[in-house]
Amino acid sequence: MTPLLYNCGGDDLELKEEMEKQFVDLVTEELKLQEAVADEHSRHMNATLLEAKRVASQYQKEAEKCNAATEICESARERAEALLIKERKITSLWEKRARQSGWEGEANT
């Protein structure tokens, strides 16, 4: 390389300052663009996070409704089972009394 090409414009102080200014402007512009991209990415992530929280809250409410309904159904099933056991005991008692009074049920015919 010739010294002249290697030191292109090195002796011209104004040209050197202008090139440095252009370099600083380019770096500043690049940083602004990167900041804008980062801001947009941050806004997108925040919006996505808010949507995820909203959906999670909705699912949580639905799960709570399901749990409450399940508890109600289980309670009703337990009451129905208790009533069925009670009804079977009463039926058995009446059948026993009827047999003692001479009734022959369908099972004995």
Secondary structure, DSSP 8 states (H G I E B T S, - for coil): --HHHHTTTTT-HHHHHHHHHHHHHHHHHHHHHHHHHHHHHHHHHHHHHHHHHHHHHHHHHHHHHHHHHHHHHHHHHHHHHHHHHHHHHHHHHHHHHHHHTT---GGG-
